């Protein structure tokens, strides 16, 4: 028994190696993240089935049967993929074991199938599958296998003798094998999350330091500051930024011939500017620098976009061929997206200065840099502890600014305006936590009613900043929609600190600093619909404030709704 235990234990290295290899498969990673498709599950069922099947061949012949590690593959398949994946993988290996014959053939085939199903059922009952769950499930599965052998393997005397020899070694080794497999997967995922959090934090730190410079647009001065920040924080060998025609900044290796103000020299840059795609060059030939003695051996080039047009490129270089890592590519891509957003903000600001639309200028001035910095700092604080939340907040931040850049003269649906409000509040709720709550009381039939863009969000922002934020216990923002005749009545209420009568009078006249966003909304509603559609403001100190207005019940693409 001891020698069998030792021989089975030596096969642990195969299990550990398999865990690592499985973790490299994209569809398996999606399974770990609970994002697997039906096709993913089919292929993983087959993959785990083959892995489980190989446990038979790694086994050791004992008394006309095989002491094996099939249980590891079947149980892990169930724990990771659920009952159907576990059952399928176990059945594949089980049918194969039956085909090999022997007095335990049917019993072993049945037990392998049942073990896969057991793993799947356990995965449904626990919140998180960790190594302890894996170990316990593996031990239980092996004990169940011994019971099935005693019940179905004939003659009973032979099966009893077999169980006496293999029960302890197989139960201990395979139980530990499942625990080790799950533990390795957890360790690999935790390490990747840690690296991802560090990478996200690095990108956000670069963005935080660079955005004040890029708000002036893409030029040699702003590019120089930005390139220096990237070079210092990433540890790459060179950083370059170009527009569509020339080098704006190049710091690090190669700076003696990649000169600011001169045409760029690399073919990789030309391809990125032409195609708008990411270019990864792992050799000097891939970079295509016209300077033969250039020391740059590898690089990643990403486009900088403004309103879906390529306006320049960002380049990170390494001095060693093949030196560009997946982390370098992710950092470059993340910076490209953030810089592109800032360039769009800069372009929007430039357009505002060149237009006569005073309303647009005033409203886009609401894109508060303090809000941006607060949002970035909030996201940074989540990077290490909750990287998935950080990624979600980044998407909310991008959605918020994308909608803020929409043309002021455009209309949108109430549904789209609410999406903008939710993106803003998601970022603020990350700062204030449960102190800030959103309540939507809006019948679904009104979601397609059209209204001017950026009508509700400034009112919600005012409610948060001036109503709820000063209140120590927080409060609610309530958005209400009701039909009144041929109009849609909309109200933004808050349960904040309210306003005294004299302050309320100043806000209504547009003479108070808290009323800038409200004044802008009021002027645009009056310009579009007439003075009778100007917002109405009521407020009670210590209770809250309500801003309400009405717009015609006109659905996008369908004209006027009937009054009811």
Wavefront OBJ file of the C-alpha trace (Angstrom):
o trace
v 0.000 0.000 0.000
v 2.840 2.371 0.852
v 4.618 1.756 -2.453
v 1.346 2.369 -4.310
v 0.865 5.616 -2.399
v 4.370 6.740 -3.366
v 3.941 5.824 -7.040
v 0.601 7.618 -7.297
v 2.059 10.670 -5.534
v 4.816 10.904 -8.131
v 2.122 11.603 -10.713
v 1.258 14.874 -8.962
v 3.687 16.705 -11.252
v 1.494 15.724 -14.209
v -1.547 17.208 -12.464
v 0.309 20.427 -11.623
v 1.579 20.776 -15.189
v -1.917 20.140 -16.535
v -3.368 22.869 -14.303
v -0.872 25.356 -15.713
v -1.549 24.314 -19.324
v -5.322 24.497 -18.862
v -4.969 28.000 -17.392
v -3.383 29.191 -20.655
v -6.446 28.229 -22.745
v -8.698 31.291 -23.397
v -11.964 29.349 -23.204
v -10.870 27.823 -19.894
v -10.109 31.299 -18.540
v -13.601 32.398 -19.599
v -14.973 29.398 -17.711
v -13.129 30.499 -14.562
v -14.651 33.973 -14.976
v -18.150 32.501 -15.470
v -18.238 33.926 -19.013
v -17.983 30.688 -21.030
v -20.208 30.237 -24.078
v -21.988 27.023 -25.013
v -19.259 26.263 -27.545
v -16.604 26.811 -24.867
v -18.316 24.271 -22.610
v -18.490 21.671 -25.376
v -14.770 21.956 -26.144
v -13.850 21.975 -22.453
v -15.981 18.892 -21.869
v -14.001 17.107 -24.578
v -10.694 18.482 -23.264
v -11.357 17.439 -19.685
v -12.700 14.124 -20.944
v -9.383 13.410 -22.663
v -7.430 14.569 -19.597
v -9.548 12.294 -17.394
v -9.112 9.449 -19.869
v -5.327 9.824 -19.690
v -5.584 9.183 -15.957
v -6.257 5.569 -16.865
v -2.991 5.282 -18.782
v -1.074 6.986 -15.978
v -2.485 4.365 -13.609
v -0.832 1.358 -11.988
v -2.143 -2.174 -12.447
v -3.230 -3.734 -9.141
v -4.937 -7.133 -8.772
v -6.442 -7.091 -12.262
v -7.603 -3.476 -11.956
v -6.012 -0.038 -12.357
v -5.178 2.364 -9.521
v -5.603 5.663 -11.334
v -6.086 9.433 -11.165
v -9.197 9.684 -13.376
v -11.123 11.268 -10.528
v -8.976 14.408 -10.648
v -9.994 15.368 -14.188
v -13.662 14.455 -13.741
v -14.111 16.261 -10.412
v -12.219 19.385 -11.546
v -14.320 19.486 -14.738
v -17.463 19.548 -12.618
v -16.148 22.073 -10.095
v -15.037 24.484 -12.813
v -17.602 23.885 -15.557
v -20.703 22.773 -13.683
v -22.764 19.557 -13.752
v -22.993 19.126 -17.532
v -19.277 19.621 -18.154
v -18.410 17.292 -15.260
v -20.913 14.669 -16.361
v -19.737 14.846 -19.978
v -16.034 14.639 -19.134
v -16.648 11.777 -16.714
v -18.763 9.926 -19.273
v -16.065 10.190 -21.961
v -13.437 8.682 -19.667
v -15.953 6.266 -18.168
v -16.993 4.776 -21.501
v -13.330 4.398 -22.433
v -12.629 2.596 -19.144
v -15.542 0.233 -19.721
v -14.169 -0.634 -23.148
v -10.915 -1.837 -21.568
v -12.772 -4.578 -19.709
v -11.691 -6.265 -16.505
v -13.867 -7.213 -13.573
v -13.944 -3.539 -12.454
v -14.506 -2.102 -15.943
v -18.186 -1.198 -15.584
v -17.876 -0.092 -11.955
v -14.891 2.154 -12.700
v -16.603 3.658 -15.748
v -19.754 4.364 -13.746
v -17.836 5.840 -10.810
v -15.861 8.212 -13.055
v -19.102 9.530 -14.555
v -20.669 9.947 -11.112
v -17.542 11.735 -9.820
v -17.781 14.316 -12.607
v -21.447 14.895 -11.799
v -20.627 15.192 -8.088
v -18.087 17.934 -8.805
v -20.700 19.832 -10.826
v -23.339 19.548 -8.109
v -20.885 20.808 -5.491
v -20.059 23.824 -7.692
v -23.752 24.733 -7.649
v -23.875 24.630 -3.851
v -20.809 26.693 -2.929
v -20.147 30.375 -3.560
v -16.453 29.935 -4.310
v -14.553 26.830 -5.358
v -11.230 26.959 -3.498
v -8.638 24.300 -2.692
v -10.479 23.254 0.469
v -13.663 22.595 -1.500
v -11.571 20.770 -4.112
v -9.885 18.591 -1.491
v -13.147 17.716 0.257
v -14.908 16.951 -3.028
v -11.982 14.826 -4.230
v -11.981 12.794 -1.018
v -15.758 12.335 -1.170
v -15.589 11.311 -4.831
v -12.967 8.644 -4.115
v -14.951 7.233 -1.185
v -17.965 7.099 -3.487
v -15.871 5.254 -6.077
v -14.860 2.621 -3.516
v -18.522 2.113 -2.621
v -19.467 1.687 -6.296
v -16.643 -0.843 -6.740
v -17.965 -2.900 -3.838
v -21.528 -2.744 -5.175
v -20.942 -3.439 -8.869
v -17.573 -5.190 -9.301
v -17.953 -8.980 -9.200
v -16.884 -11.220 -7.625
v -17.315 -9.323 -4.368
v -14.355 -11.039 -2.704
v -11.990 -9.745 -5.392
v -13.447 -6.240 -5.267
v -13.116 -6.192 -1.474
v -9.451 -7.217 -1.672
v -8.868 -4.552 -4.314
v -10.523 -1.832 -2.225
v -8.396 -2.777 0.775
v -5.259 -2.148 -1.271
v -6.190 0.949 -3.291
v -8.714 2.839 -1.152
v -6.298 4.740 1.087
v -3.681 5.631 -1.593
v -6.242 6.659 -4.230
v -8.418 8.593 -1.797
v -5.493 10.553 -0.384
v -3.653 11.149 -3.648
v -6.657 11.989 -5.832
v -8.271 14.130 -3.138
v -5.022 16.044 -2.807
v -4.728 16.152 -6.606
v -8.065 17.949 -6.966
v -7.080 20.369 -4.199
v -3.704 21.047 -5.821
v -5.296 21.581 -9.263
v -7.790 24.108 -7.875
v -5.113 25.767 -5.719
v -2.835 26.272 -8.713
v -5.668 27.779 -10.732
v -6.476 30.147 -7.852
v -2.811 31.129 -7.528
v -2.435 31.774 -11.251
v -5.635 33.835 -11.347
v -4.649 35.797 -8.222
v -1.247 36.582 -9.707
v -2.806 37.714 -12.980
v -5.276 39.896 -11.069
v -2.369 41.393 -9.117
v -0.430 42.125 -12.300
v -3.566 43.530 -13.909
v -4.188 45.774 -10.905
v -0.598 47.054 -10.965
v -0.844 47.629 -14.697
v -4.132 49.518 -14.356
v -2.696 51.570 -11.506
v 0.365 52.428 -13.607
v -1.772 53.503 -16.564
v -3.989 55.646 -14.357
v -1.000 57.266 -12.660
v 0.467 58.139 -16.068
v -2.922 59.468 -17.158
v -3.300 61.532 -13.980
v 0.057 63.208 -14.570
v -0.349 63.570 -18.350
v -3.914 64.793 -18.730
v -3.200 68.373 -17.604
v -0.676 68.657 -20.454
v -2.788 66.943 -23.123
v -5.779 69.168 -22.436
v -3.970 71.721 -24.629
v -4.049 69.258 -27.529
v -1.337 67.256 -29.280
v 1.773 69.376 -29.874
v 5.512 69.176 -29.226
v 5.252 70.682 -25.756
v 2.438 68.462 -24.469
v 3.935 65.392 -26.183
v 7.331 66.058 -24.571
v 5.881 66.247 -21.053
v 3.780 63.144 -21.653
v 6.638 61.089 -23.124
v 8.872 61.901 -20.144
v 6.203 60.767 -17.689
v 5.698 57.489 -19.568
v 9.440 56.832 -19.802
v 9.932 57.342 -16.064
v 6.982 55.216 -14.936
v 7.097 52.286 -17.380
v 10.796 51.466 -17.535
v 10.802 51.043 -21.326
v 13.922 52.020 -23.264
v 12.308 54.725 -25.399
v 8.990 56.529 -25.812
v 7.835 58.451 -28.859
v 4.714 60.405 -29.797
v 3.927 61.563 -33.333
v 1.196 63.340 -35.203
v 0.314 62.225 -38.727
v 3.433 63.760 -40.282
v 6.276 64.194 -37.816
v 7.825 63.237 -34.504
v 6.493 65.378 -31.653
v 8.628 63.812 -28.923
v 11.164 60.995 -28.641
v 12.949 60.260 -25.356
v 15.377 57.449 -24.537
v 17.362 55.330 -26.989
v 17.392 56.624 -30.557
v 16.729 60.236 -29.590
v 19.831 61.340 -31.506
v 18.165 60.621 -34.866
v 14.417 60.466 -34.039
v 14.209 64.232 -33.707
v 11.116 66.272 -32.746
v 9.817 68.271 -35.675
v 11.327 65.867 -38.226
v 9.403 63.244 -40.243
v 9.075 59.878 -38.492
v 11.507 57.231 -39.739
v 9.800 53.890 -39.067
v 7.561 51.838 -41.326
v 5.626 50.521 -38.315
v 4.476 54.059 -37.527
v 3.384 54.616 -41.116
v 1.285 51.435 -41.039
v -0.422 52.410 -37.780
v -1.254 55.905 -39.030
v -2.628 54.477 -42.268
v -4.598 51.533 -40.879
v -5.456 52.688 -37.352
v -4.444 49.326 -35.867
v -1.967 48.312 -33.168
v 1.440 47.261 -34.482
v 3.736 45.009 -32.433
v 7.300 44.854 -33.768
v 9.557 42.249 -32.170
v 12.609 42.870 -34.376
v 14.500 45.733 -35.982
v 13.154 44.646 -39.373
v 9.571 44.858 -38.070
v 10.184 48.396 -36.809
v 11.615 49.402 -40.176
v 13.740 52.346 -39.043
v 15.615 53.950 -41.939
v 18.631 54.572 -39.659
v 20.755 51.414 -39.903
v 22.540 51.845 -36.559
v 19.293 52.437 -34.615
v 19.420 50.636 -31.246
v 15.670 50.034 -31.063
v 15.000 46.300 -31.510
v 11.324 45.940 -30.529
v 8.327 48.196 -30.087
v 4.572 48.533 -29.828
v 2.871 51.336 -31.758
v -0.729 52.324 -30.991
v -2.908 54.912 -32.732
v -4.165 58.061 -31.044
v -7.727 58.784 -32.121
v -9.913 61.843 -32.082
v -13.514 61.378 -33.201
v -12.583 58.052 -34.818
v -9.790 59.672 -36.865
v -6.146 58.716 -36.405
v -4.358 61.917 -35.381
v -1.072 60.468 -34.157
v 0.677 57.530 -32.546
v 2.204 56.480 -29.231
v 5.255 54.195 -29.322
v 6.964 52.197 -26.581
v 10.357 50.695 -27.490
v 12.687 48.036 -26.092
v 16.397 47.621 -26.860
v 16.130 43.810 -26.988
v 14.590 41.903 -29.898
v 11.372 40.208 -28.798
v 11.335 42.391 -25.694
v 7.756 43.654 -25.989
v 5.668 41.819 -23.392
v 1.882 41.445 -23.098
v 2.049 43.950 -20.224
v 3.742 46.489 -22.536
v 0.961 45.984 -25.073
v -1.771 46.391 -22.458
v -0.151 49.533 -21.049
v 0.204 51.038 -24.524
v -3.409 50.196 -25.391
v -4.745 51.615 -22.111
v -2.778 54.835 -22.515
v -3.930 55.153 -26.114
v -7.576 54.974 -25.049
v -7.194 57.478 -22.212
v -5.115 59.883 -24.297
v -7.591 59.616 -27.167
v -10.394 60.560 -24.791
v -8.421 63.574 -23.574
v -7.639 64.610 -27.151
v -11.350 64.461 -27.914
v -11.970 66.699 -24.913
v -9.319 69.100 -26.179
v -10.858 69.077 -29.658
v -14.315 69.650 -28.210
v -12.978 72.624 -26.290
v -11.387 74.015 -29.450
v -14.630 73.604 -31.417
v -16.554 75.321 -28.640
v -14.307 78.356 -28.892
v -14.854 78.536 -32.649
v -18.641 78.272 -32.575
v -21.301 80.768 -31.685
v -23.233 78.209 -29.631
v -22.956 79.795 -26.209
v -25.098 77.047 -24.721
v -22.662 74.353 -25.849
v -19.712 76.303 -24.501
v -21.319 76.755 -21.097
v -22.447 73.148 -20.805
v -19.188 71.538 -21.854
v -17.471 73.770 -19.315
v -19.263 71.529 -16.800
v -16.700 68.794 -17.639
v -15.006 69.499 -14.355
v -11.317 68.536 -14.046
v -11.862 68.048 -10.309
v -14.510 65.448 -11.097
v -12.088 63.709 -13.494
v -9.263 63.664 -10.936
v -11.603 62.481 -8.180
v -12.875 59.707 -10.460
v -9.336 58.601 -11.363
v -8.266 58.587 -7.711
v -11.347 56.563 -6.809
v -10.564 54.033 -9.544
v -6.919 53.820 -8.410
v -8.097 52.946 -4.891
v -10.046 49.975 -6.305
v -7.196 48.687 -8.505
v -5.539 46.442 -5.950
v -8.558 45.357 -3.913
v -11.270 45.078 -6.592
v -9.708 45.135 -10.093
v -12.986 44.127 -11.775
v -14.762 47.082 -10.128
v -11.926 49.340 -11.314
v -12.396 48.160 -14.896
v -16.172 48.734 -14.669
v -15.637 52.258 -13.335
v -13.212 52.995 -16.179
v -15.938 52.044 -18.658
v -18.396 54.301 -16.797
v -15.884 57.164 -16.955
v -15.411 56.661 -20.703
v -19.183 56.519 -21.245
v -19.668 59.705 -19.212
v -17.181 61.747 -21.246
v -18.295 60.258 -24.560
v -21.838 61.487 -23.961
v -20.622 64.854 -22.692
v -18.937 65.376 -26.067
v -22.176 64.968 -28.033
v -23.342 67.894 -30.186
v -25.455 70.283 -28.124
v -28.046 70.767 -30.868
v -28.787 67.052 -31.009
v -31.667 65.337 -29.318
v -31.501 61.988 -27.593
v -33.984 59.601 -26.033
v -34.825 59.632 -22.357
v -33.229 56.178 -22.191
v -29.912 57.537 -23.505
v -30.015 60.474 -21.104
v -30.612 58.076 -18.213
v -27.613 55.990 -19.301
v -25.497 59.138 -19.048
v -26.884 59.854 -15.578
v -26.110 56.286 -14.454
v -22.528 56.512 -15.737
v -22.009 59.715 -13.719
v -23.646 58.311 -10.592
v -21.693 55.033 -10.803
v -18.494 57.050 -10.412
v -19.912 59.185 -7.600
v -21.319 56.128 -5.804
v -17.840 54.598 -5.869
v -16.718 57.649 -3.839
v -19.690 58.020 -1.499
v -20.757 54.373 -1.226
v -24.241 53.671 0.165
v -24.639 57.325 1.195
v -25.656 58.103 -2.400
v -28.659 56.288 -3.883
v -30.537 56.604 -7.178
v -34.268 55.976 -7.489
v -35.856 55.899 -10.963
v -39.625 56.125 -11.199
v -40.030 56.103 -14.981
v -42.599 54.020 -16.892
v -41.006 52.091 -19.741
v -43.263 53.627 -22.413
v -41.524 56.990 -21.935
v -37.962 55.773 -22.530
v -38.085 56.643 -26.253
v -39.358 60.199 -25.726
v -36.833 62.670 -27.114
v -35.339 65.629 -25.278
v -32.235 67.808 -25.657
v -28.976 66.089 -24.753
v -27.466 66.827 -21.342
v -30.742 67.892 -19.795
v -31.029 65.582 -16.796
v -27.338 64.977 -15.992
v -26.507 68.603 -15.004
v -29.531 68.600 -12.703
v -28.470 65.303 -11.113
v -24.914 66.605 -10.740
v -26.231 69.713 -8.963
v -28.336 67.515 -6.691
v -25.298 65.435 -5.713
v -22.788 68.285 -5.323
v -24.970 70.867 -3.585
v -27.714 68.783 -2.023
v -26.497 65.365 -0.913
v -22.684 65.688 -0.628
v -22.831 68.272 2.195
v -25.163 66.010 4.170
v -23.283 63.656 6.530
v -25.762 60.790 6.162
v -26.103 61.175 2.372
v -29.402 60.859 0.581
v -31.289 59.905 -2.555
v -31.570 61.288 -6.064
v -35.040 60.574 -7.445
v -35.859 60.878 -11.155
v -39.574 60.921 -11.903
v -41.462 60.831 -15.233
v -45.228 61.252 -15.684
v -47.518 62.142 -18.567
v -49.436 65.407 -18.227
v -51.672 65.965 -21.213
v -49.489 66.139 -24.324
v -46.294 66.700 -22.305
v -43.917 64.499 -20.375
v -43.315 65.864 -16.880
v -39.791 65.169 -15.579
v -38.494 65.879 -12.088
v -35.118 65.503 -10.397
v -35.507 65.434 -6.633
v -32.956 65.048 -3.866
v -33.226 64.432 -0.151
v -30.307 66.744 0.553
v -29.829 69.858 2.657
v -32.237 72.009 0.651
v -31.942 75.783 0.215
v -32.985 78.781 2.229
v -35.452 81.157 0.578
v -32.843 83.827 -0.242
v -30.469 81.273 -1.826
v -33.351 79.766 -3.805
v -34.236 83.208 -5.153
v -30.648 83.756 -6.298
v -30.574 80.354 -8.022
v -33.835 81.104 -9.813
v -32.337 84.356 -11.094
v -29.131 82.536 -12.171
v -27.126 84.707 -9.774
v -25.785 81.901 -7.572
v -22.773 79.686 -8.377
v -24.746 76.504 -7.753
v -27.147 77.448 -10.537
v -24.791 77.475 -13.565
v -25.814 74.031 -14.813
v -29.459 74.749 -14.060
v -29.315 78.085 -15.894
v -27.835 76.377 -18.934
v -30.565 73.729 -18.976
v -33.227 76.385 -18.461
v -32.008 78.543 -21.352
v -31.829 75.604 -23.752
v -35.302 74.334 -22.828
v -36.748 77.828 -23.357
v -34.946 78.186 -26.701
v -36.209 74.814 -27.944
v -39.738 74.662 -26.508
v -40.625 78.159 -25.307
v -40.570 80.004 -21.975
v -43.407 77.899 -20.563
v -41.059 74.880 -20.508
v -38.469 76.491 -18.200
v -37.697 74.404 -15.098
v -39.513 75.003 -11.824
v -37.526 74.846 -8.580
v -38.861 74.130 -5.108
v -36.745 73.583 -2.013
v -37.206 73.072 1.719
v -34.190 73.500 4.021
v -33.212 70.182 5.596
v -35.637 68.250 3.370
v -34.395 68.597 -0.198
v -34.842 70.211 -3.595
v -36.949 69.413 -6.659
v -36.296 70.685 -10.197
v -39.048 69.844 -12.692
v -39.844 70.643 -16.314
v -41.955 69.360 -19.183
v -41.132 68.393 -22.770
v -43.513 67.449 -25.582
v -44.409 63.748 -25.644
v -42.604 63.133 -28.913
v -41.065 59.709 -29.511
v -37.950 59.487 -31.686
v -39.000 58.380 -35.153
v -42.741 58.203 -34.304
v -43.939 61.751 -33.728
v -46.342 62.808 -30.981
v -47.787 60.402 -28.410
v -51.494 60.605 -27.791
v -52.625 62.158 -24.526
v -54.258 59.881 -22.032
l 1 2 3 4 5 6 7 8 9 10 11 12 13 14 15 16 17 18 19 20 21 22 23 24 25 26 27 28 29 30 31 32 33 34 35 36 37 38 39 40 41 42 43 44 45 46 47 48 49 50 51 52 53 54 55 56 57 58 59 60 61 62 63 64 65 66 67 68 69 70 71 72 73 74 75 76 77 78 79 80 81 82 83 84 85 86 87 88 89 90 91 92 93 94 95 96 97 98 99 100 101 102 103 104 105 106 107 108 109 110 111 112 113 114 115 116 117 118 119 120 121 122 123 124 125 126 127 128 129 130 131 132 133 134 135 136 137 138 139 140 141 142 143 144 145 146 147 148 149 150 151 152 153 154 155 156 157 158 159 160 161 162 163 164 165 166 167 168 169 170 171 172 173 174 175 176 177 178 179 180 181 182 183 184 185 186 187 188 189 190 191 192 193 194 195 196 197 198 199 200 201 202 203 204 205 206 207 208 209 210 211 212 213 214 215 216 217 218 219 220 221 222 223 224 225 226 227 228 229 230 231 232 233 234 235 236 237 238 239 240 241 242 243 244 245 246 247 248 249 250 251 252 253 254 255 256 257 258 259 260 261 262 263 264 265 266 267 268 269 270 271 272 273 274 275 276 277 278 279 280 281 282 283 284 285 286 287 288 289 290 291 292 293 294 295 296 297 298 299 300 301 302 303 304 305 306 307 308 309 310 311 312 313 314 315 316 317 318 319 320 321 322 323 324 325 326 327 328 329 330 331 332 333 334 335 336 337 338 339 340 341 342 343 344 345 346 347 348 349 350 351 352 353 354 355 356 357 358 359 360 361 362 363 364 365 366 367 368 369 370 371 372 373 374 375 376 377 378 379 380 381 382 383 384 385 386 387 388 389 390 391 392 393 394 395 396 397 398 399 400 401 402 403 404 405 406 407 408 409 410 411 412 413 414 415 416 417 418 419 420 421 422 423 424 425 426 427 428 429 430 431 432 433 434 435 436 437 438 439 440 441 442 443 444 445 446 447 448 449 450 451 452 453 454 455 456 457 458 459 460 461 462 463 464 465 466 467 468 469 470 471 472 473 474 475 476 477 478 479 480 481 482 483 484 485 486 487 488 489 490 491 492 493 494 495 496 497 498 499 500 501 502 503 504 505 506 507 508 509 510 511 512 513 514 515 516 517 518 519 520 521 522 523 524 525 526 527 528 529 530 531 532 533 534 535 536 537 538 539 540 541 542 543 544 545 546 547 548 549 550 551 552 553 554 555 556 557 558 559 560 561 562 563 564
